[in-house]
Amino acid sequence: MVGEFATEIGAEMSCLASRRPVVGIIGNSYMMNDRYPVHSGGTMNSAAVAEVAGCLPLIIPSDPRFVSVAELLELCDGFLLTGGRPNVHPSEYGEEETPAHGFFDRGRDAVTLPLVRACVERGQPFLGICRGFQEVNVAMGGTLHPEIRDLPGRMNHRMPPDGTLEEQFALRHAVKLARGGVFHRLFGAEEVMTNTLHGQGIATPGSRIVIDGWAPDGTPEAIYVDGAPGFTLSVQWHPEWNASSDPVSRPLFRAFGEAAAAWAGRSTTPALKRA
C-alpha cells in the first residue's frame, strides 16, 4: 500500500516536472463571414509561445461572460497580451470616444485591464505586444494618442495596407533603448530594428510605467512596470513575427518563457508539499 502511494506521488511529481508552463494568449473577437462571432489568436503567437518560450499556448476568450480574472490567474502561469485591431476604449483612461479612436472590444478591456493589475500585484508574468503594450499603460493609469501619425513630427507607424505578410511585418525602424536598462541588458544592444504595425501609442505613461525604448520620432516602444515583482516587459512592435530566428524577438520570448517556468515551479510547490 505504501509502495503504491509512493509510486503515485512519484508519478505526479514527474508529471509536474515535465509539464510545460501554460501561457494564456489573449484572444480577439471578430465576425467571421460578417455573421459568425469568433474568439481567435494568431498562429504566430502560438508558435512563439510554444517554440521559443517553451510553453503551452492556450487561447483565452477575452469576454467576462465566459472567464474571470481569478480563474485565469489560477489556470495560467503567464499571459501574452496580443495585438489586435480594436483599440482600448478611451473611457478607460477618462476620455470621450471620437471617430479617431477606431473601434473597440469592450469584452477584452473588461478582462485584460484588471488582469494586468492583478499580475503586477502578484508577480505573475506577462508579455505585452502592440495593443497589449497599450493595455498595460492604460491598466496602470496612462493615456493613449488615438492616431500617432496625426501628431506633428511623427511617422506613420501603421501596417502597410498592401504587400505580402513578409513585407507588412518587415523591420521598418530602429528602437533606441535606455543605456543600462532592462531591454538593453536583455538584447545586448542600445539600438534594435523592429517592425511597426500600430496606429495608437502612449500619450502619458501610467503610474510606475518606465519607458525604456523609443522610435526615432520619440514614440514610446518598450516599457515595463517599475517595482513589479514579476516579468512585465511590453513592446509596441510585433516580436511574434519570425520569433525563432529574429535576434530581438528570440531573447524576449525566451526570457518570458523562463519567467513563466519560474512561476509554474513556484505555483506547484505547495501542492507537492501537501502530498
SERO-36371 format. One record per residue (C-alpha): x, y, z; residue in one letter; residue number from 1. Coordinates in nm, 3 decimals. Example, Ala and Ser with C-alpha at 12.3 -4.5 7.8 and 13.67 -1.06 7.14 Angstrom:
2
[atom [1.230; -0.450; 0.780]; a; 1]
[atom [1.367; -0.106; 0.714]; s; 2]
***
This chain:
275
[atom [0.000; 0.000; 0.000]; m; 1]
[atom [0.279; 0.238; 0.098]; v; 2]
[atom [0.472; 0.139; -0.213]; g; 3]
[atom [0.172; 0.209; -0.435]; e; 4]
[atom [0.125; 0.551; -0.272]; f; 5]
[atom [0.493; 0.635; -0.320]; a; 6]
[atom [0.472; 0.532; -0.684]; t; 7]
[atom [0.164; 0.750; -0.732]; e; 8]
[atom [0.332; 1.052; -0.573]; i; 9]
[atom [0.645; 0.990; -0.780]; g; 10]
[atom [0.440; 0.981; -1.099]; a; 11]
[atom [0.262; 1.304; -1.001]; e; 12]
[atom [0.594; 1.479; -0.932]; m; 13]
[atom [0.734; 1.357; -1.265]; s; 14]
[atom [0.427; 1.485; -1.447]; c; 15]
[atom [0.451; 1.825; -1.277]; l; 16]
[atom [0.821; 1.846; -1.353]; a; 17]
[atom [0.767; 1.773; -1.722]; s; 18]
[atom [0.458; 1.990; -1.771]; r; 19]
[atom [0.519; 2.294; -1.984]; r; 20]
[atom [0.419; 2.625; -1.826]; p; 21]
[atom [0.078; 2.737; -1.951]; v; 22]
[atom [0.063; 3.076; -2.124]; v; 23]
[atom [-0.280; 3.227; -2.173]; g; 24]
[atom [-0.289; 3.403; -2.510]; i; 25]
[atom [-0.547; 3.679; -2.500]; i; 26]
[atom [-0.783; 3.626; -2.794]; g; 27]
[atom [-0.957; 3.882; -3.008]; n; 28]
[atom [-1.324; 3.896; -3.105]; s; 29]
[atom [-1.427; 3.931; -3.468]; y; 30]
[atom [-1.706; 3.833; -3.705]; m; 31]
[atom [-1.623; 3.554; -3.949]; m; 32]
[atom [-1.805; 3.594; -4.280]; n; 33]
[atom [-1.969; 3.903; -4.128]; d; 34]
[atom [-2.208; 3.688; -3.924]; r; 35]
[atom [-2.033; 3.431; -3.707]; y; 36]
[atom [-1.871; 3.561; -3.384]; p; 37]
[atom [-1.527; 3.417; -3.315]; v; 38]
[atom [-1.256; 3.440; -3.049]; h; 39]
[atom [-0.919; 3.391; -3.216]; s; 40]
[atom [-0.545; 3.412; -3.171]; g; 41]
[atom [-0.281; 3.443; -3.441]; g; 42]
[atom [-0.081; 3.130; -3.522]; t; 43]
[atom [0.240; 3.333; -3.491]; m; 44]
[atom [0.161; 3.394; -3.123]; n; 45]
[atom [0.112; 3.025; -3.052]; s; 46]
[atom [0.431; 2.937; -3.240]; a; 47]
[atom [0.637; 3.192; -3.045]; a; 48]
[atom [0.498; 3.071; -2.712]; v; 49]
[atom [0.547; 2.700; -2.791]; a; 50]
[atom [0.867; 2.700; -2.994]; e; 51]
[atom [1.066; 2.987; -2.841]; v; 52]
[atom [0.926; 3.040; -2.491]; a; 53]
[atom [0.886; 2.663; -2.444]; g; 54]
[atom [0.536; 2.697; -2.302]; c; 55]
[atom [0.192; 2.552; -2.372]; l; 56]
[atom [-0.018; 2.811; -2.563]; p; 57]
[atom [-0.381; 2.840; -2.456]; l; 58]
[atom [-0.609; 3.089; -2.632]; i; 59]
[atom [-0.830; 3.280; -2.388]; i; 60]
[atom [-1.176; 3.403; -2.493]; p; 61]
[atom [-1.148; 3.764; -2.377]; s; 62]
[atom [-1.503; 3.811; -2.260]; d; 63]
[atom [-1.602; 3.841; -1.893]; p; 64]
[atom [-1.918; 3.638; -1.962]; r; 65]
[atom [-1.701; 3.331; -2.007]; f; 66]
[atom [-1.390; 3.379; -1.793]; v; 67]
[atom [-1.293; 3.555; -1.473]; s; 68]
[atom [-0.959; 3.706; -1.381]; v; 69]
[atom [-0.939; 3.481; -1.074]; a; 70]
[atom [-0.984; 3.169; -1.287]; e; 71]
[atom [-0.723; 3.282; -1.539]; l; 72]
[atom [-0.468; 3.356; -1.268]; l; 73]
[atom [-0.519; 3.006; -1.128]; e; 74]
[atom [-0.509; 2.831; -1.465]; l; 75]
[atom [-0.215; 3.004; -1.636]; c; 76]
[atom [0.148; 3.061; -1.545]; d; 77]
[atom [0.181; 3.368; -1.766]; g; 78]
[atom [-0.007; 3.573; -2.021]; f; 79]
[atom [0.061; 3.700; -2.372]; l; 80]
[atom [-0.128; 4.025; -2.427]; l; 81]
[atom [-0.156; 4.017; -2.803]; t; 82]
[atom [-0.203; 4.280; -3.067]; g; 83]
[atom [-0.544; 4.334; -3.221]; g; 84]
[atom [-0.734; 4.576; -3.444]; r; 85]
[atom [-0.984; 4.700; -3.179]; p; 86]
[atom [-0.847; 4.970; -2.950]; n; 87]
[atom [-0.881; 5.017; -2.577]; v; 88]
[atom [-1.194; 5.225; -2.523]; h; 89]
[atom [-1.096; 5.584; -2.431]; p; 90]
[atom [-1.337; 5.585; -2.136]; s; 91]
[atom [-1.087; 5.351; -1.969]; e; 92]
[atom [-0.847; 5.646; -1.948]; y; 93]
[atom [-1.101; 5.923; -1.894]; g; 94]
[atom [-1.157; 6.049; -2.248]; e; 95]
[atom [-1.453; 6.071; -2.482]; e; 96]
[atom [-1.490; 5.842; -2.780]; e; 97]
[atom [-1.420; 6.002; -3.120]; t; 98]
[atom [-1.401; 5.859; -3.475]; p; 99]
[atom [-1.022; 5.877; -3.450]; a; 100]
[atom [-1.028; 5.616; -3.174]; h; 101]
[atom [-1.142; 5.349; -3.420]; g; 102]
[atom [-1.348; 5.057; -3.299]; f; 103]
[atom [-1.335; 4.863; -2.975]; f; 104]
[atom [-1.357; 4.533; -2.790]; d; 105]
[atom [-1.512; 4.615; -2.454]; r; 106]
[atom [-1.511; 4.249; -2.351]; g; 107]
[atom [-1.134; 4.237; -2.389]; r; 108]
[atom [-1.100; 4.565; -2.195]; d; 109]
[atom [-1.300; 4.412; -1.910]; a; 110]
[atom [-1.070; 4.109; -1.892]; v; 111]
[atom [-0.722; 4.238; -1.966]; t; 112]
[atom [-0.710; 4.562; -1.769]; l; 113]
[atom [-0.786; 4.403; -1.429]; p; 114]
[atom [-0.575; 4.102; -1.529]; l; 115]
[atom [-0.270; 4.324; -1.583]; v; 116]
[atom [-0.318; 4.492; -1.247]; r; 117]
[atom [-0.355; 4.156; -1.072]; a; 118]
[atom [-0.043; 4.018; -1.241]; c; 119]
[atom [0.158; 4.323; -1.140]; v; 120]
[atom [0.049; 4.281; -0.779]; e; 121]
[atom [0.110; 3.905; -0.770]; r; 122]
[atom [0.431; 3.899; -0.973]; g; 123]
[atom [0.271; 3.673; -1.235]; q; 124]
[atom [0.447; 3.726; -1.570]; p; 125]
[atom [0.301; 3.879; -1.883]; f; 126]
[atom [0.438; 3.999; -2.215]; l; 127]
[atom [0.253; 4.284; -2.384]; g; 128]
[atom [0.252; 4.323; -2.764]; i; 129]
[atom [0.112; 4.624; -2.956]; c; 130]
[atom [-0.244; 4.659; -2.820]; r; 131]
[atom [-0.121; 4.460; -2.520]; g; 132]
[atom [0.151; 4.722; -2.468]; f; 133]
[atom [-0.119; 4.989; -2.470]; q; 134]
[atom [-0.336; 4.788; -2.230]; e; 135]
[atom [-0.053; 4.775; -1.980]; v; 136]
[atom [-0.016; 5.152; -1.990]; n; 137]
[atom [-0.392; 5.209; -1.952]; v; 138]
[atom [-0.421; 4.950; -1.675]; a; 139]
[atom [-0.160; 5.145; -1.480]; m; 140]
[atom [-0.344; 5.476; -1.529]; g; 141]
[atom [-0.187; 5.603; -1.851]; g; 142]
[atom [-0.348; 5.752; -2.162]; t; 143]
[atom [-0.318; 5.695; -2.537]; l; 144]
[atom [-0.297; 5.904; -2.853]; h; 145]
[atom [-0.576; 5.790; -3.088]; p; 146]
[atom [-0.359; 5.828; -3.401]; e; 147]
[atom [0.018; 5.868; -3.383]; i; 148]
[atom [0.061; 5.970; -3.748]; r; 149]
[atom [-0.155; 6.280; -3.694]; d; 150]
[atom [0.088; 6.424; -3.437]; l; 151]
[atom [0.343; 6.683; -3.557]; p; 152]
[atom [0.678; 6.527; -3.635]; g; 153]
[atom [0.561; 6.166; -3.601]; r; 154]
[atom [0.594; 5.896; -3.863]; m; 155]
[atom [0.321; 5.663; -3.983]; n; 156]
[atom [0.353; 5.352; -3.763]; h; 157]
[atom [0.064; 5.164; -3.923]; r; 158]
[atom [0.089; 4.836; -4.113]; m; 159]
[atom [0.135; 4.893; -4.487]; p; 160]
[atom [-0.206; 4.832; -4.649]; p; 161]
[atom [-0.065; 4.622; -4.932]; d; 162]
[atom [0.200; 4.358; -4.984]; g; 163]
[atom [0.279; 4.011; -4.852]; t; 164]
[atom [0.297; 3.925; -4.483]; l; 165]
[atom [0.675; 3.937; -4.514]; e; 166]
[atom [0.653; 4.291; -4.649]; e; 167]
[atom [0.396; 4.404; -4.391]; q; 168]
[atom [0.589; 4.261; -4.095]; f; 169]
[atom [0.931; 4.365; -4.227]; a; 170]
[atom [1.167; 4.558; -3.999]; l; 171]
[atom [1.096; 4.925; -4.058]; r; 172]
[atom [1.258; 5.139; -3.790]; h; 173]
[atom [1.509; 5.135; -3.510]; a; 174]
[atom [1.424; 5.148; -3.140]; v; 175]
[atom [1.671; 5.328; -2.916]; k; 176]
[atom [1.695; 5.165; -2.573]; l; 177]
[atom [1.791; 5.328; -2.245]; a; 178]
[atom [2.157; 5.260; -2.173]; r; 179]
[atom [2.186; 5.002; -1.896]; g; 180]
[atom [1.809; 4.950; -1.892]; g; 181]
[atom [1.617; 4.624; -1.885]; v; 182]
[atom [1.582; 4.594; -2.261]; f; 183]
[atom [1.944; 4.700; -2.327]; h; 184]
[atom [2.063; 4.422; -2.098]; r; 185]
[atom [1.825; 4.168; -2.250]; l; 186]
[atom [1.915; 4.241; -2.614]; f; 187]
[atom [2.281; 4.329; -2.557]; g; 188]
[atom [2.243; 4.642; -2.771]; a; 189]
[atom [2.137; 5.003; -2.731]; e; 190]
[atom [1.952; 5.003; -3.064]; e; 191]
[atom [1.748; 4.731; -3.233]; v; 192]
[atom [1.547; 4.708; -3.554]; m; 193]
[atom [1.175; 4.636; -3.527]; t; 194]
[atom [0.859; 4.620; -3.735]; n; 195]
[atom [0.572; 4.862; -3.675]; t; 196]
[atom [0.201; 4.794; -3.722]; l; 197]
[atom [0.016; 5.025; -3.484]; h; 198]
[atom [-0.194; 5.338; -3.502]; g; 199]
[atom [-0.218; 5.438; -3.137]; q; 200]
[atom [0.053; 5.497; -2.882]; g; 201]
[atom [0.129; 5.621; -2.533]; i; 202]
[atom [0.034; 5.983; -2.460]; a; 203]
[atom [0.104; 5.989; -2.087]; t; 204]
[atom [0.269; 5.694; -1.912]; p; 205]
[atom [0.078; 5.530; -1.632]; g; 206]
[atom [0.190; 5.512; -1.271]; s; 207]
[atom [0.512; 5.307; -1.243]; r; 208]
[atom [0.539; 5.270; -1.621]; i; 209]
[atom [0.902; 5.308; -1.725]; v; 210]
[atom [0.958; 5.391; -2.092]; i; 211]
[atom [1.276; 5.205; -2.183]; d; 212]
[atom [1.279; 5.239; -2.564]; g; 213]
[atom [1.177; 5.494; -2.828]; w; 214]
[atom [1.125; 5.509; -3.204]; a; 215]
[atom [1.324; 5.775; -3.394]; p; 216]
[atom [1.022; 6.011; -3.375]; d; 217]
[atom [1.004; 5.979; -2.996]; g; 218]
[atom [0.715; 5.732; -2.983]; t; 219]
[atom [0.748; 5.501; -2.680]; p; 220]
[atom [0.819; 5.145; -2.795]; e; 221]
[atom [0.935; 4.947; -2.489]; a; 222]
[atom [0.806; 4.964; -2.131]; i; 223]
[atom [0.799; 4.778; -1.801]; y; 224]
[atom [0.633; 4.831; -1.463]; v; 225]
[atom [0.871; 4.975; -1.205]; d; 226]
[atom [0.897; 4.773; -0.885]; g; 227]
[atom [0.679; 4.488; -1.010]; a; 228]
[atom [0.794; 4.155; -0.863]; p; 229]
[atom [0.746; 3.971; -1.193]; g; 230]
[atom [0.809; 3.996; -1.568]; f; 231]
[atom [0.619; 4.293; -1.717]; t; 232]
[atom [0.808; 4.370; -2.036]; l; 233]
[atom [0.589; 4.507; -2.316]; s; 234]
[atom [0.671; 4.627; -2.667]; v; 235]
[atom [0.482; 4.832; -2.924]; q; 236]
[atom [0.611; 4.623; -3.216]; w; 237]
[atom [0.525; 4.260; -3.311]; h; 238]
[atom [0.802; 4.025; -3.193]; p; 239]
[atom [0.592; 3.716; -3.266]; e; 240]
[atom [0.689; 3.754; -3.633]; w; 241]
[atom [0.988; 3.524; -3.701]; n; 242]
[atom [1.033; 3.486; -3.326]; a; 243]
[atom [1.254; 3.179; -3.355]; s; 244]
[atom [1.510; 3.348; -3.578]; s; 245]
[atom [1.488; 3.722; -3.510]; d; 246]
[atom [1.775; 3.835; -3.279]; p; 247]
[atom [1.541; 4.067; -3.089]; v; 248]
[atom [1.230; 3.850; -3.068]; s; 249]
[atom [1.409; 3.533; -2.962]; r; 250]
[atom [1.563; 3.660; -2.636]; p; 251]
[atom [1.241; 3.840; -2.548]; l; 252]
[atom [1.027; 3.527; -2.575]; f; 253]
[atom [1.292; 3.312; -2.408]; r; 254]
[atom [1.305; 3.546; -2.110]; a; 255]
[atom [0.926; 3.543; -2.092]; f; 256]
[atom [0.926; 3.162; -2.104]; g; 257]
[atom [1.179; 3.146; -1.822]; e; 258]
[atom [0.962; 3.375; -1.613]; a; 259]
[atom [0.654; 3.159; -1.678]; a; 260]
[atom [0.852; 2.845; -1.589]; a; 261]
[atom [0.966; 3.006; -1.263]; a; 262]
[atom [0.605; 3.092; -1.179]; w; 263]
[atom [0.492; 2.739; -1.265]; a; 264]
[atom [0.754; 2.593; -1.033]; g; 265]
[atom [0.651; 2.823; -0.755]; r; 266]
[atom [0.279; 2.751; -0.800]; s; 267]
[atom [0.321; 2.371; -0.789]; t; 268]
[atom [0.536; 2.364; -0.474]; t; 269]
[atom [0.250; 2.390; -0.219]; p; 270]
[atom [0.063; 2.102; -0.387]; a; 271]
[atom [0.373; 1.882; -0.367]; l; 272]
[atom [0.421; 1.965; -0.001]; k; 273]
[atom [0.061; 1.875; 0.076]; r; 274]
[atom [0.110; 1.540; -0.100]; a; 275]
***
